[in-house]
Amino acid sequence: MLESKKKMAQSFSDLKVALEKGKGDPKEIFSIFEQGCREFTQETKKLPPERIKPFLDLVQRMRKEIEQGDRAGLLERIEEMKRLKKICHEAYK
């Protein structure tokens, strides 16, 4: 597994915990997640551009919600990200 994918997965999990249980700084955790996402999309050769764009668009929406302190919106985006991840894994694993 790519290191960027591990970073992305761990920070995604940490972000969910920070939002649901108040453990950790969501902004700091999101920054790590976002970096992992960008590294992953640059490193992986499996994903076509038409899959990468919606993923990065969703990451940007998450960033806006983090910046605005929109916890409820961010939790919705996390669920959206889970669905997108499932679709992607079914197609490319």
DAVENUR-V215107 format. One record per run of one state. SS is the DSSP state (a for helix, b for strand, c for the rest). FROM is the first residue (numbers start at 1). LEN is the number of residues. If there is no record, write none. Layout:
SS|FROM|LEN  SS|FROM|LEN
This chain:
c|1|2  a|3|19  c|22|4  a|26|18  c|44|5  a|49|20  c|69|2  a|71|22  c|93|1
